[in-house]
Amino acid sequence: MDISTDIRYLKGVGEKRAELFSKLGINSVGDLLDFYPRMYEDWSKVKKISETVVGETACIRGFITHTPYGANIRKGLTIYKSGISDGEEVMDLTIFNNKYAAESLKEGEEYVFFGKVGGNLYKREMTNPAFASAEGGDRIRPIYSSTQALSTKIIEKTVRTAIDALKDSIEETLPDNLRQKYNLSSLVFALENVHFPQSEKNLEVARRRLIFEELFVLQLGLLLLRSRSKKQTGNIIKEDKTEEFCSLLPFSMTGAQRRAVGEAVEDMKKDVPMNRLVQGDVGSGKTAVAAALIYNAAKNGFQSALMAPTEILATQHFATLSKFFENTDINVALLTGSVRKKQKDEIKEKLKNGEIDLLVGTHAIIQEDVEFYNLGFAVTDEQHRFGVAQRGNLSKKGTEPHLLVMSATPIPRTLALMIYGDLDVSILDELPPGRQKIDTFFVDYGKHERAMNYVKKHLDRGLQGYIVCPLVEGEESELTSATQFYENLKNNEFKDYTVGLLHGKMKPKEKDEVMKKFAEGDTQLLIATTVIEVGVDVPNSVIMVIENAEMFGLSQLHQLRGRVGRGKEKSTCILVSDAQNEEAQTRLKVMCKTSDGFKIADEDLRLRGPGDFFGSRQHGLPKMKIANLLTDMKTLKEAQAEAKNILRDDPKLRKKENEYLRKAVINLYEQMKE
């Protein structure tokens, strides 16, 4: 047996349990060893009953005073009562509806009990505590992400079996010199102590080793991706036409935009392909940066492509870029799923002949039958919507084209430089003049009617608005679903207005139709879920109400808010929430205080941590199993430096001592494609 062995062949698992493990992403013994506890319960700090505090969680070692007896309180509810004695005092023990647990406690035998302490000044009690035999019971216990059918106890027992079976055959995965340099433990010690820590110190040592390895492999993978793209390219900018482009604009570029264009043009003058991320806040002018580079590409004799994640966004980019280039000889075409076949064929023909200088579109651009004459520059918008593989497919349409990736999801600069290991980073940290500050207010549901009346006032003036809901029909929750909310508003409060509905379960064509009507002004009020968070630009929409605002992360709220304030009119965002918990209230107050996306990103990371911040695999990164990209920044920097060192010595990880690292990186690429 080794780490690649199917989980079902591990003692005590079998076919049925293997299916349950599979639902947690555990298919092999190696997956199980990498399934780290989400938290720990410290049963090693045993207290006397007299030392306990009512309301706090404690661990007590004691004897059962008498066999638990059961009493039926009402149909379907049985309470079992007993007592725990630590030799000095007695604590009441109550167990609800668990005959098996009650019967497993034997009078006179010693156990450790872990749970919340109840009672009063004179008498302590515990209700439904976790317990184990006193022998070996007072230890730090792992708690795993579990399901009803697969409890944390079962996972713990299975991990114990796996470690015992493999202890002597687990091979070291990090080079010895690296372990010595950073004082990292062996892999066997790390796995044993991350799952079954002998002490807090041992747990810390184990975590440090595993965090370093995870970040080290991540950095190796990203640096190898970057080196892969360092092939020769013939798409070299010989003449910088940036000033010529700027003279065509009806506005002046910001310093940040000029800096980003300058950095990119310098890259495009080299004989290796550019691989650059332009990251900017909502409305910071990323499209103008892309336009300047497209202009440079066209004037230096090669074609460009811009790929957006949705048809509405692609259409919007097409309109904006066509306007930028209307007084030039640059030909722009749009290719999306809804373009008619005859027109598609015509576009493909012109593209192949070199008559089109810029092709804007959706995934339709990377279809096999789309051929460019000489694609030299490729842009992807909203980077986190495309995986690394799709970015690669766009690049394959040319011979080593320069690549620009745009993202409106601000993340702190230091973190961006670390995680986008395969990309150079340009930051747009200034907003163009004329962008409206959006007034943001946080109200509770007692003021909901007033908020709706405020929306009506704007609609009556010929303006438009959004109401954003976090859930759609079919999801079990008491919170407002967009669909019900839409029906209610359309038939009652807003019956005299044109109301549209947009949610993620609609087909792409339906979504585009709804957005088109809204963009053209046929719909006054749009009820939507987060599908509108990215890129859609309707200058006439000036008011947004976000229902159950506590359900969203800060960065997501900021993206949503960025859909208004895009025209000349004053814009407002109203966050509605009855949330009482402190963290939710803090988040919503931050939104009212600042409109700086980078400050908001910092705060979001601080409040929620990267797991939620990067949500559903944003940015094409694999999900971290143990590392935290925020709190483990020091280790991340060390890992990046060492990854560079090792690749300097062995650029393709071909050496025997790096065999495991090579396999780990290949496995990482598979995760990034998912």
C-alpha positions in Angstrom: 0.0 0.0 0.0 1.2 3.5 -0.8 -0.3 7.0 -1.1 -1.7 6.3 -4.5 -3.8 3.3 -3.3 -7.6 3.7 -3.7 -9.2 4.7 -0.4 -11.6 1.7 -0.6 -8.7 -0.7 0.0 -7.8 0.9 3.3 -8.8 -1.3 6.3 -12.2 -0.3 7.6 -13.3 1.6 4.4 -14.8 -0.6 1.6 -17.0 0.4 -1.3 -19.8 2.3 0.5 -17.6 4.4 2.8 -15.3 5.1 -0.1 -18.2 6.8 -1.9 -18.8 9.0 1.1 -15.1 9.9 1.2 -15.2 10.7 -2.5 -17.8 13.4 -1.8 -15.2 15.1 0.4 -12.7 14.9 -2.5 -10.8 12.0 -0.9 -10.2 9.2 -3.4 -6.8 7.9 -2.5 -4.9 7.3 0.7 -2.7 10.3 -0.2 -5.8 12.5 -0.4 -6.8 11.3 3.1 -3.4 12.3 4.5 -3.7 15.7 2.9 -7.2 16.2 4.3 -6.1 18.3 7.3 -8.2 19.0 10.3 -10.2 22.3 10.1 -9.7 22.8 13.8 -8.7 21.1 17.0 -10.3 20.5 20.5 -7.7 20.6 23.3 -8.6 17.8 25.6 -5.1 17.9 27.1 -5.9 20.8 29.5 -8.0 18.9 32.1 -9.7 21.0 34.8 -11.1 20.2 38.1 -14.9 20.7 38.4 -14.2 23.5 41.0 -12.1 25.4 38.4 -14.7 25.5 35.6 -16.6 28.6 34.6 -20.3 28.5 33.6 -20.6 29.2 29.9 -17.1 28.2 29.0 -16.0 25.0 27.3 -13.9 22.7 29.4 -12.4 19.2 29.7 -13.1 17.2 32.9 -11.6 13.9 33.9 -13.9 11.9 36.2 -15.8 8.8 37.2 -19.4 8.0 36.4 -21.2 8.1 39.7 -24.1 5.8 38.6 -25.4 4.1 35.4 -27.3 6.8 33.4 -31.1 6.3 33.8 -33.5 7.4 31.1 -36.8 9.3 31.4 -39.3 9.9 28.6 -40.1 13.6 28.6 -42.5 13.4 25.7 -42.9 11.3 22.6 -39.6 11.1 20.8 -37.5 12.7 23.6 -35.6 10.7 26.2 -33.3 12.3 28.7 -30.5 10.3 30.4 -29.1 11.5 33.7 -25.9 10.7 35.6 -23.0 12.4 37.4 -19.3 12.9 37.0 -17.0 12.9 40.0 -13.4 14.1 40.0 -12.9 12.9 43.6 -13.7 16.3 45.1 -16.9 17.5 43.5 -19.7 16.0 41.4 -21.1 17.5 38.2 -24.5 16.6 36.7 -24.4 14.9 33.4 -27.4 15.1 30.9 -27.6 13.2 27.6 -30.5 13.9 25.2 -31.9 11.2 22.9 -28.7 9.1 22.6 -29.3 5.7 24.1 -26.0 4.4 22.6 -23.9 7.1 24.3 -25.7 6.7 27.6 -25.3 2.9 27.7 -21.6 3.1 26.8 -20.9 5.0 30.1 -20.2 2.5 32.9 -20.6 3.2 36.6 -17.2 3.6 38.4 -15.2 3.9 35.1 -13.1 6.9 34.4 -13.6 9.1 31.2 -12.7 12.5 29.9 -15.6 14.8 29.1 -15.4 17.8 26.7 -18.2 20.3 26.5 -19.9 23.5 27.6 -20.2 24.0 31.3 -23.7 24.9 32.6 -25.3 25.2 36.0 -24.8 27.8 38.7 -22.5 28.9 41.5 -23.3 25.9 43.6 -23.7 23.1 41.1 -22.1 22.5 37.7 -23.6 20.5 34.8 -22.7 19.3 31.3 -25.2 18.5 28.6 -24.4 16.2 25.6 -20.6 16.5 26.1 -18.2 14.5 23.8 -16.4 11.9 25.9 -13.7 9.2 25.6 -12.1 6.6 27.9 -9.6 8.4 30.3 -6.7 6.2 29.0 -5.2 8.3 26.2 -8.3 10.5 26.1 -6.6 13.7 27.4 -5.0 14.9 24.1 -5.5 17.4 21.3 -8.1 16.1 19.0 -8.6 16.8 15.3 -11.9 18.0 14.0 -12.5 17.4 10.3 -14.9 18.9 7.8 -17.4 16.1 7.9 -20.9 15.0 6.7 -23.8 13.4 8.5 -22.9 10.0 7.1 -19.2 10.4 7.7 -18.5 11.9 11.1 -15.2 13.5 12.2 -14.7 10.5 14.5 -14.8 8.1 11.5 -12.4 10.3 9.5 -10.1 10.5 12.5 -10.1 6.7 12.9 -9.4 6.2 9.2 -6.6 8.7 9.1 -5.0 6.8 12.1 -5.2 3.6 10.2 -3.6 5.2 7.1 -0.7 6.7 9.0 0.0 3.5 10.9 -0.1 1.5 7.6 2.2 3.9 5.7 4.5 5.2 8.5 7.5 3.3 7.4 7.0 3.9 3.6 6.3 7.6 3.4 9.1 9.2 1.4 10.5 12.6 2.1 9.4 15.1 -0.5 11.5 18.2 0.2 15.2 18.4 -0.5 17.3 17.9 2.7 19.2 21.2 2.3 15.9 23.1 2.2 14.6 21.3 5.4 17.9 22.1 7.2 17.9 25.8 6.0 14.4 26.5 7.3 14.5 24.0 10.1 11.5 22.0 8.7 10.4 18.7 10.2 10.3 15.4 8.3 7.1 14.7 6.3 6.3 11.7 8.6 6.5 13.9 11.7 4.4 16.6 10.0 1.6 14.2 9.0 1.5 12.5 12.4 1.4 15.8 14.3 -0.9 17.7 12.0 -3.5 15.0 12.5 -2.6 13.8 16.0 -0.5 16.5 17.7 1.4 15.5 20.8 1.5 19.1 21.9 0.7 22.6 20.6 4.5 23.0 19.8 4.5 19.9 17.7 1.3 21.1 15.9 3.0 24.4 15.1 6.2 22.6 13.8 4.0 20.2 11.6 1.9 23.1 10.2 5.0 25.1 9.3 6.5 22.2 7.3 3.3 21.5 5.4 2.5 25.2 4.7 6.0 25.7 3.3 5.7 22.7 1.1 2.2 23.7 -0.3 3.4 27.2 -1.1 6.7 26.0 -2.5 4.9 23.7 -4.9 2.5 26.5 -5.8 5.4 28.9 -6.6 7.3 26.2 -8.6 4.1 25.7 -10.7 3.5 29.3 -11.3 7.2 30.1 -12.1 7.3 27.1 -14.5 4.2 28.5 -16.2 5.9 31.8 -16.7 9.1 30.2 -18.0 7.0 28.2 -20.4 5.9 31.4 -22.0 9.4 32.8 -22.3 9.8 31.4 -25.8 10.9 33.6 -28.7 8.2 35.8 -30.4 8.3 37.6 -33.6 5.5 40.0 -32.5 7.9 42.8 -31.6 6.8 46.5 -31.3 9.4 48.5 -33.2 7.6 51.8 -33.0 5.9 53.1 -29.9 2.7 54.7 -31.1 1.2 55.5 -27.6 1.4 59.3 -28.0 -0.3 59.0 -31.3 -3.1 57.0 -29.7 -3.4 59.5 -26.8 -3.9 62.4 -29.2 -7.1 60.6 -30.5 -8.7 60.5 -27.0 -11.3 63.0 -25.9 -9.8 62.8 -22.4 -6.3 62.6 -20.8 -5.1 59.3 -19.4 -4.3 59.1 -15.7 -0.7 58.6 -14.5 -1.6 55.0 -13.6 -2.9 54.3 -17.1 0.2 55.8 -18.7 2.4 53.8 -16.4 0.6 50.5 -17.2 0.8 51.2 -21.0 4.5 52.1 -20.7 5.3 48.8 -18.8 3.4 46.8 -21.3 4.9 48.5 -24.4 8.4 47.8 -22.9 7.4 44.1 -22.6 6.1 44.1 -26.2 9.4 45.5 -27.5 11.2 42.3 -26.4 11.5 39.1 -28.3 9.8 37.1 -25.5 6.0 37.2 -25.2 4.5 39.6 -22.6 2.5 38.0 -19.8 1.0 40.9 -17.9 -1.9 41.4 -15.5 -3.5 44.9 -15.4 -5.4 45.0 -12.1 -7.6 48.0 -11.4 -10.6 49.1 -9.4 -14.1 49.4 -10.9 -13.9 52.2 -13.5 -10.2 52.7 -13.4 -9.9 52.6 -17.2 -8.5 49.2 -18.0 -10.2 49.2 -21.4 -8.3 52.4 -22.4 -5.0 50.7 -21.5 -5.9 47.7 -23.6 -7.0 50.0 -26.5 -3.6 51.8 -26.4 -1.8 48.4 -26.7 -4.2 47.2 -29.5 -3.4 50.4 -31.4 0.4 49.8 -30.9 -0.1 46.2 -32.2 -2.1 47.3 -35.3 0.4 50.0 -36.2 3.2 47.5 -35.9 1.5 45.1 -38.2 -0.1 42.4 -36.1 -3.7 41.5 -35.1 -5.2 41.6 -31.6 -8.0 39.6 -29.8 -10.0 40.5 -26.7 -12.0 37.8 -25.0 -14.7 38.6 -22.4 -16.6 36.1 -20.2 -20.2 37.1 -21.3 -21.8 38.2 -24.5 -23.1 41.5 -23.0 -19.6 42.4 -21.8 -18.1 41.5 -25.2 -20.7 43.7 -26.9 -19.9 46.5 -24.6 -16.1 46.2 -25.2 -16.8 46.1 -28.9 -18.8 49.4 -28.7 -16.2 51.1 -26.6 -13.2 50.0 -28.7 -15.0 50.8 -32.0 -15.5 54.3 -30.6 -11.8 54.6 -29.7 -10.8 53.6 -33.2 -13.5 55.3 -35.3 -11.2 57.8 -36.9 -8.4 55.3 -37.6 -7.9 52.5 -40.1 -8.2 49.9 -37.4 -11.0 47.4 -38.3 -12.9 45.9 -35.3 -15.2 42.9 -35.4 -17.4 41.1 -32.9 -17.7 37.3 -32.6 -20.2 35.8 -30.1 -22.5 32.9 -30.0 -25.5 34.9 -31.2 -23.8 36.3 -34.4 -25.6 34.7 -37.4 -23.8 32.0 -39.3 -23.4 34.0 -42.5 -21.9 36.9 -40.6 -19.7 34.5 -38.6 -18.3 33.0 -41.8 -17.6 36.4 -43.2 -15.8 37.5 -40.1 -13.7 34.3 -40.0 -12.7 34.8 -43.7 -11.7 38.4 -43.1 -9.8 37.5 -40.0 -7.9 34.8 -41.8 -7.0 37.2 -44.6 -5.8 39.9 -42.2 -8.6 42.4 -43.0 -9.7 42.5 -39.3 -7.2 44.1 -36.9 -9.1 43.4 -33.7 -11.5 40.6 -32.9 -13.6 41.1 -29.8 -15.7 38.2 -28.5 -16.6 35.5 -26.0 -15.3 31.9 -25.9 -16.4 31.8 -29.5 -12.9 33.3 -30.3 -11.2 30.1 -29.2 -13.3 27.7 -31.3 -11.1 25.5 -33.6 -12.3 27.0 -36.9 -11.3 30.6 -35.9 -8.0 31.4 -37.6 -6.0 34.6 -37.4 -3.7 35.9 -40.1 -1.1 37.0 -37.5 -2.4 37.3 -33.9 0.3 39.1 -32.0 -1.6 40.5 -29.0 -4.3 38.8 -26.9 -6.4 40.3 -24.0 -8.6 38.4 -21.6 -11.0 40.5 -19.4 -12.1 39.4 -15.9 -9.2 37.0 -15.5 -10.9 35.0 -12.7 -13.7 33.9 -15.0 -11.1 32.1 -17.3 -8.9 29.2 -16.2 -5.3 29.0 -17.1 -6.2 26.5 -19.9 -8.6 28.9 -21.6 -5.9 31.6 -21.5 -3.6 29.1 -23.1 -6.1 28.3 -25.8 -6.3 31.9 -26.8 -2.5 32.2 -27.0 -2.4 29.2 -29.3 -4.3 31.2 -31.9 -1.1 33.0 -32.7 2.6 32.3 -32.7 3.6 33.2 -29.1 1.4 36.4 -28.9 1.8 38.9 -26.1 -0.8 38.4 -23.4 -2.6 41.0 -21.3 -5.0 39.9 -18.6 -7.4 42.4 -17.0 -9.1 42.1 -13.7 -11.4 44.4 -11.7 -11.1 42.4 -8.5 -8.5 44.4 -6.5 -6.3 42.4 -4.3 -3.4 43.8 -2.2 -0.3 44.5 -4.3 2.0 42.3 -2.3 -0.4 39.4 -2.6 -1.0 40.0 -6.3 2.8 39.8 -7.0 3.0 36.6 -5.1 0.0 34.7 -6.4 0.2 35.7 -10.0 3.6 34.0 -10.3 3.1 33.5 -14.0 2.2 37.1 -14.7 3.9 40.5 -14.3 1.5 43.0 -12.5 0.5 46.5 -13.4 -1.8 48.3 -10.9 -4.3 51.0 -11.8 -4.7 52.8 -8.6 -6.2 56.1 -9.8 -9.7 56.8 -11.0 -10.1 58.9 -14.2 -11.5 62.4 -13.5 -15.3 62.6 -13.8 -16.0 59.2 -12.1 -18.8 59.7 -9.6 -18.4 59.0 -5.9 -21.2 56.6 -5.0 -23.0 57.5 -1.7 -23.5 54.3 0.3 -25.9 53.9 3.2 -26.6 51.0 5.5 -30.2 50.6 6.7 -32.3 47.9 8.5 -35.5 46.5 7.2 -37.5 49.0 9.2 -36.5 51.5 6.5 -37.1 49.2 3.6 -40.3 51.0 2.4 -38.4 54.4 2.4 -35.6 52.8 0.4 -38.1 51.6 -2.2 -39.7 55.1 -2.4 -36.3 56.6 -2.9 -35.8 54.2 -5.9 -39.1 55.3 -7.4 -38.1 58.9 -7.2 -35.1 58.1 -9.4 -37.2 56.1 -11.9 -39.7 58.9 -12.1 -36.9 61.2 -13.3 -36.2 58.8 -16.2 -33.2 57.1 -14.5 -32.7 53.4 -13.8 -31.8 51.2 -10.9 -31.0 47.7 -9.6 -32.2 45.7 -6.7 -29.8 42.8 -5.9 -30.8 39.7 -4.0 -28.4 37.0 -2.8 -30.6 33.9 -3.6 -32.7 32.5 -6.4 -35.8 30.2 -6.4 -35.2 26.7 -5.1 -32.5 27.4 -2.6 -33.7 26.5 0.9 -33.6 29.7 2.9 -36.0 32.2 4.5 -34.1 35.0 2.8 -35.7 36.8 -0.1 -35.3 34.9 -3.4 -34.9 37.1 -6.5 -37.7 35.3 -8.2 -40.3 35.8 -5.5 -39.1 39.3 -4.9 -39.4 40.1 -8.6 -43.0 38.8 -8.7 -43.9 40.7 -5.5 -42.4 44.1 -6.6 -43.7 43.8 -10.2 -47.3 43.2 -9.1 -47.3 45.6 -6.1 -44.9 48.4 -5.3 -43.5 48.8 -8.8 -46.6 47.8 -10.8 -46.5 51.1 -12.7 -42.9 50.6 -13.8 -41.1 48.2 -16.2 -39.3 45.6 -14.1 -36.8 43.0 -15.3 -35.3 39.8 -13.7 -31.8 38.4 -14.1 -30.3 35.4 -12.3 -27.7 32.8 -12.8 -30.0 29.9 -13.6 -31.2 31.6 -16.8 -29.7 30.5 -20.2 -27.0 32.8 -21.5 -29.3 34.0 -24.3 -32.1 34.9 -21.8 -29.5 36.8 -19.7 -28.2 38.7 -22.7 -31.8 39.6 -23.7 -32.6 41.0 -20.2 -29.4 43.0 -20.1 -29.9 44.4 -23.5 -33.3 45.7 -22.6 -31.9 47.3 -19.5 -28.9 48.8 -21.3 -31.2 50.2 -24.0 -33.5 51.8 -21.3 -36.6 49.6 -22.0 -36.4 48.2 -18.4 -36.4 50.8 -15.6 -35.7 48.5 -12.7 -33.6 45.3 -12.8 -34.0 42.7 -10.0 -30.9 40.6 -10.1 -28.5 38.3 -8.4 -24.7 38.7 -8.5 -24.6 37.9 -12.2 -24.5 41.7 -12.7 -21.3 42.1 -10.6 -18.9 42.3 -13.5 -18.3 44.8 -16.1 -21.8 45.8 -17.3 -21.9 49.5 -18.0 -25.3 51.3 -18.0 -24.6 55.0 -17.4 -28.3 55.8 -16.8 -28.5 53.4 -13.8 -27.8 55.5 -10.7 -29.5 53.7 -7.8 -28.8 50.2 -6.3 -30.4 48.5 -3.3 -28.7 45.3 -2.0 -31.0 43.1 -0.1 -29.6 40.9 2.8 -26.3 42.7 2.2 -24.6 40.7 5.0 -24.7 37.6 2.7 -22.0 39.1 0.4 -18.3 39.6 0.9 -16.9 43.1 0.9 -15.2 42.8 -2.4 -18.4 41.4 -4.0 -20.4 44.3 -2.6 -17.8 46.7 -4.0 -18.1 45.0 -7.5 -21.9 45.3 -7.3 -21.8 48.9 -6.3 -19.6 49.6 -9.3 -22.5 49.0 -11.6 -23.9 52.5 -10.7 -22.0 55.8 -10.8 -20.9 55.3 -14.4 -22.6 58.4 -15.8 -22.9 62.0 -14.9 -25.7 61.7 -12.4 -25.1 61.4 -8.6 -25.4 57.7 -7.6 -26.5 55.9 -4.5 -26.1 52.4 -3.1 -28.3 51.3 -0.2 -27.3 48.2 1.8 -30.3 46.6 3.6 -29.6 44.2 6.4 -30.9 43.2 9.8 -27.7 41.3 10.7 -26.8 41.7 14.3 -23.4 40.0 14.3 -20.4 42.3 14.7 -18.4 41.1 11.7 -21.3 41.7 9.2 -22.0 45.1 10.7 -18.2 46.0 10.4 -18.2 44.9 6.7 -21.2 47.0 5.8 -19.9 50.1 7.7 -16.6 49.8 5.8 -18.6 50.0 2.5 -20.1 53.3 3.7 -16.7 54.8 4.6 -14.6 54.1 1.5 -14.9 53.5 -2.2 -11.3 52.5 -2.6 -11.3 48.9 -3.9 -7.8 48.2 -2.6 -8.6 49.3 0.9 -11.8 47.2 0.7 -9.8 44.2 -0.5 -7.4 44.6 2.4 -10.3 44.8 4.8 -12.0 41.8 3.2 -8.9 39.6 3.5 -8.5 40.7 7.1 -12.2 39.9 8.0 -12.8 36.8 6.0 -9.4 35.3 5.2 -8.3 34.2 1.7 -10.4 31.0 1.6 -13.7 33.0 1.2 -12.0 36.0 -0.5 -10.8 34.0 -3.4 -14.1 32.1 -3.4 -14.9 29.3 -5.9 -11.4 29.1 -7.3 -11.1 32.7 -8.4 -7.9 33.7 -10.2 -7.4 30.1 -11.5 -5.5 29.2 -8.3 -5.9 25.8 -6.7 -7.6 25.7 -3.3 -5.1 25.8 -0.5 -5.3 22.8 1.9 -3.4 24.3 4.8 -1.7 27.5 3.8 -3.3 30.9 4.2 -2.2 33.4 1.6 -2.7 36.3 4.1 -1.2 35.1 7.3 1.5 33.0 5.8 3.0 35.8 3.7 6.5 35.4 5.3 6.6 31.7 4.4 5.2 32.5 0.9 8.1 34.8 0.3 10.6 32.2 1.5 8.9 29.6 -0.7 9.1 31.8 -3.8 12.8 32.6 -3.3 13.6 28.9 -2.9 11.4 27.9 -6.0 13.5 30.4 -8.0 16.7 28.9 -6.7 15.8 25.4 -7.5 14.6 26.3 -11.0 17.8 28.1 -11.7 19.7 24.8 -11.0 17.1 22.5 -12.6 14.8 24.5 -15.0 12.5 21.6 -15.9 12.8 19.6 -12.6 14.4 16.7 -14.4 17.0 15.8 -11.7 16.3 12.6 -9.7 16.2 14.5 -6.4 13.4 16.7 -7.8 11.3 13.9 -9.1 8.6 14.3 -6.5 8.4 18.0 -7.0 7.9 17.5 -10.7 5.0 15.1 -10.0 3.5 17.6 -7.4 3.6 20.4 -10.0 1.9 18.2 -12.7 -0.8 17.4 -10.1 -1.2 21.2 -9.3 -1.7 21.9 -13.1 -4.5 19.4 -13.1 -6.2 21.1 -10.2 -5.8 24.5 -12.0 -7.6 23.2 -15.0 -10.7 22.1 -13.1 
